[in-house]
Amino acid sequence: MAMELPNLKMAPVMLLCFLQLAGSSMALPALPGMDRVRWQVDRANRRGPSIGLVMSYIDEDTAFQASGYFSPWSVQPFIDLYGRRFHIGSIRGVNVVYALTGQRRLNAAVTVQTLLDIFSVSGIVHYGTAGSSNDSMSFGDVSVPKLVAYTGAWTWKKFKSLKESSTELSFAQFNVPNGGDNLLGSLKYRNEELYSVDKPMKEVFWLPVDSAWFKIAEGLKVNLERCNDTFCLPKTPQVVHGLKGASADMFLDNAEYRNFLFREFGASTIDEESASVVMTATSPGVPVIVFRGVSDLAGGEPTWSSTSLMNLASINALKVAVEFIATIGRQKSTPSIQSSNN
């Protein structure tokens, strides 16, 4: 009797299912102890796709854990990998894997790349605090930027070099008293090299968040908090959409440079990680969005400290991020892994 061959039309589907279940854990290195982690990852991924949620500061993580929004998965509440803890659970019925990245560009990129490579992640949501360089935004407001840029990549030019681009930082402009040259010369801002799937490398300065996700975020209705345990703002903060954000590996606490970034680039919020998160997710075409609560004015605030407002900024940014994740869940479908920006 002739042997019955399997349905060849089903072969690609079966292969895809196998890769979805096993491909992520197969990316783990062959190191001692990884067999158990590989098993844990496979079990977590069998729940189905999750939203990857990342924050950078311990205070942001603390606000999230205290909020009660996150329900840990009773079967496997977390996985420890590469020195970080990836929490497995849900927010309002939507599968979520969240992690604290740590501060600055490299930590953010490593964490997001791990989420994309190891876990079954359908998109990245980034929330946290930021300094405001836009006088129309104040403490507690939440920015949902449409574009972000890394403003920490420079060519430090020779003294008295000719100006090459429309936007350069000349140190002589900030001399006190005014006038004269400055031996530090000037800085020319550099583009990033963006590598994308099935596309040649492209030099970019501004990085867009996912356009479909941004449109969903524009429709959110969120009531933000005006008070925390120690302080009340004079007016209720607002969610602001469509502005620009700037990231660099430094904490900005200087009024003149704050004003320069807004004047020259139109950057309304300043942080250390957003551009890295967006670029890492954009490269493979994974949807990504950013929510940043204003905790300080990047050096432009009055003499009193704004430290007590960081908690309020974290809470407000978190509220918007949670409402966004819940909205994705209510729509019963996560936007395609192919970003509408591409």
Secondary structure, DSSP 8 states (H G I E B T S, - for coil): -------GGGHHHHHHHHHHHHHHHHTS-S-TTHHHHHHHHHHHHTT--EEEEEE-SHHHHHHHHHHS-EEE-SS--EEEETTEEEEEEEETTEEEEEEE--SSHHHHHHHHHHHHHHS-EEEEEEEEEEEE--TT--TT-EEE-SEEEE---EEE--TT----SS-EEEGGGG-SSS-S--TT-EEEE--EEE--TTS--EEESEEE--HHHHHHHHT-------B-SS-B-SS---EEES-EEEE-SS----HHHHHHHHHHH-EEEEESSHHHHHHHHHTTT--EEEEEEEEE-TT-S-SS--GGGHHHHHHHHHHHHHHHHHHHHHTTS---SS-TT-
